[in-house]
Amino acid sequence: MPSIVKPLVTHPGLERNALGLTIRDYEGGMSTLCAGCGHDSVTAAITHALWESDTPPHMIAKLSGIGCSAKTAAYFARGAHGFNGCHGRMPPIATGASAANRDLLCIGISGDGDSLSIGLGHLAHLVRRNVRMVYVIENNGVYGLTKGQFSASADVGSTTKRGEANHLQPIDPMFLGLSVGATFLARGFSGDKRQLVPIFRAAMAHRGLAIIDVISPCVTFNDHEGSTKSYLFTRQHDVQMTVTDFVPPAEEITGIIPDQGVVSIPMHDGATLRFRSVPDGYDPTDRLAVIEHLMSAKGRGEIVTGLLYVDEQSSDLHELGNTTDKPLTQVPYEKLCPGSAALAGVGFR
Amino acid sequence: MNPTDTSDPNYFHRVVDCQWACPAHTNVPEYIRLIAQGRYTDAYMSNRESNVFPGILGRTCDRPCEPACRRTRIDGSPVAICRLKRVASDLRGDLTDRLPVIPTTKSGRRVVCIGAGPASLTVANDLMPLGYEVVILEQLDKAGGLMRTNIPAFRLPAETLDEEIATIVDMGVDLRLNTPVSSLRSLLAQDFDAVFIGTGAPRGKDLDIPGRHESDRIHIGIDWLGSVAFGHTDKIGERVLIIGVGNTAMDCCRSSLRLGGTAIKVMARRPRSFFKASSWELEDAEEEGVEIIVNHAPTRFVLEDGQLVGMEFQRLEWDEQARHSTVIDTVVIPCDDVILAIGQENAFPWIERDLGLEVGEWDMPVVDPVTFQSSLPGVFFGGDSAMGPKNIIWAVEHGHQAAISIHNHCEGTAVSSRPPQGVNLVSQKMGLTEWSYHNDYNPSTRQRMQHVELTRRFQSIGTEVEVGFSAEQTAREVQRCLNCDIQTVFAAPLCIECDACIDICPVQCLTITENGDEADLRTRLSAPAKNLDQALYVSAVLPHTGRVMVKDEDLCVHCGLCAERCPTAAWDMQKFELLIPLAVSTPVPVAT
């Protein structure tokens, strides 16, 4: 625990976004995570992406379950809505929130335990429904809150801090997503915000569920020599499949990525997603090819990062369910509740 | 950029803006912390080490530290450093057992100082503990020099002055009052190992325009202030014009109000932004009802029947830089007295020109700016007499440097051989997230000094206007200090590049990036680094990625959160202490 909360004093030259807010306005409470936790950097990247995208804080819903990762929802966007649910049960709550108010930007923060162990079933169904939200998995391979046991994402052969090796097969959220029909899959590293921030921005603009698996080292229990999710190991084995640039609607395309070999994908709201495949020929819209690429990279022991798969064509929850195009709060009461007479008409047929 | 060399005393010294700006390099953050802890005597002694006169300077210093203060860049107004210095002086306890021990067996070295102002007193202060015999010759019947004659008692009470001068004189200085020096030659013929000249800039500039010598109601500012200080002058006419708008003019106009003046006008040639007076002195004068009139150039004194009745001015219109003016018309402003406060200069009528002491431009002796020795070995200058009119704190620093030179000279060491500055860096870590200093940022605004009510303050010229900070004000003001001497020190080999420090920094000073030259790096930082006066702290190459950690020192509030959030203790908060060499800190010579 730091001795003080982050002072409110700011850099006088701080830039303001279109809403007149500085990045400090998108911060939240003081983190109580361990010093050096990757999650804090993920929080900073989300904060940055929210500020850059001019999102009004009151139009954000932060959702989480249980775990170190779940705490981080409190550490950004203090002006946003939030719901901290039961362990692994964030997806159904997010589904409800998104169903009721389709205008909200839902940001779910989860971890490898919350998503890949206790919440795996809920996650799979969230993917199937293609709920429009940003779903972040802060993945460190251990249960940090209970002192560092292996989680379901620990690689075979990696060891605990005390030296015991893991023998169980890991669940890779990217493969899980590809197999149940995810429409946006990305992997990042908490230590590389240059890559992470554009991915978050693209995820916020995506129509449907965007899963971002962020390798976020547990500095206390899984940042040692036997770990495959440490800062050093991730840096040594990180292979960037794609370099992503997010170009908001109505902004001139002068990306940071050199034009050569760039693929541009128009997004639902008019924005453009541009990326360049680092290994020539990698096509993030071809699901079969992506599976093949990821499988072979895994065989080589590489940690593949970047925007790995995207599908802007599939329908999301609201289109699939043919729901109202307005948030429920804006639907007149008479329409929302047709009364007991109408109920009698539909009942007991 | 090459990795920053933090062992160079100048690097972290520059980060402590106030200390860097102070001519005597007073350790400001340290004494402010001591005040915060209620250790007033310790705070006073910490001050005294470098600036010798904390009580006097706590009221009258020109405060070069305050415009430099980092707090100004954060919230617009500097820490009230000078006022806090006065708190230490007002509340200090007995100093007797803290002052240097004066050897009873003298070294046999004899030094004579001319003029009992701050420069000579500092020389005595530094040499007495080394066993020197110091003689101070003063033409007036009281010591203090311009501190006594030019600073009115309502700004600096005589008791404060007396007390701090006595501290030095009581070391056994042979102070000879009423002893004007009329010949340097005769002094050189006497049995002294060194001569120090600290005679100030005692001659006020005159204004030779028609009518100047036809009335006795036209006064030279510093002479008039001196005559007020010694009680020779105790009244003035109701309508007084002050010509000039420096700090002396402010003292003249405010003194006039206390001697019977009721309509006081300060006449300035140029627009307000070109005034020489400190902003706070202008404010204080205007608070008392002094009228400041700009763009008026004096042309002649107006006399009727041999009586001064007014003064004629040209009204000017200036261009933007106030370089060229055009005359609009002339006006006569009625008055009973005129005080000329348009500057002062040096005068050495008692230095024979055939002694081999080289005299340069404007009749000023040629003085080495480092050693303060003249072209005549063994003759040293300091204070206003060395480099022209400056201020007390510069005079003190000259005194320190001259004392080192005199000691070298007497020991047979080259005066140009200067003892080097040293540096101490000590970790302030007391626990996992605990520091030896109060690291939180306090959003308090600068405290306003309370003044004695207007109705009471004109009753006597000895009524001190500033009442000093109250306990509450002091408690708030000390917390505004950003502890710039508690440095962020980085150890690159420990860094795992987790970004925790970068994410937590409230003012975005930190960046991990590819190395480059300074101009290039400044464009690639977390926040704009536009203040080129403030250094970039560049680390050695980081082990994981080969990038470097860059810190823009400009706006750091020294909250220590980077170090608290660092999992590997690559960042640490270390107290920087500048080890300033003084004559006193050199070994005491063996008595011969």
Interface residues (C-beta under 8 A of the other chain):
Chain A: M1 P2 S3 I4 K6 P7 L8 V9 T10 H11 P12 G13 L14 R24 C34 A35 G36 C37 G38 D40 S41 T43 A44 S190 G191 K193 P217 V219 D223 Y231 L232 R235
Chain B: R73 I74 D75 T433 E434 W435 N439 D440 Y441 P443 I496 E497 C498 D499 A500 I502 D503 I504 P506 V507 Q508 A527 P528 K530 H544 T545 L555 V557 C559 G560 L561 E564 R565 C566 P567 T568
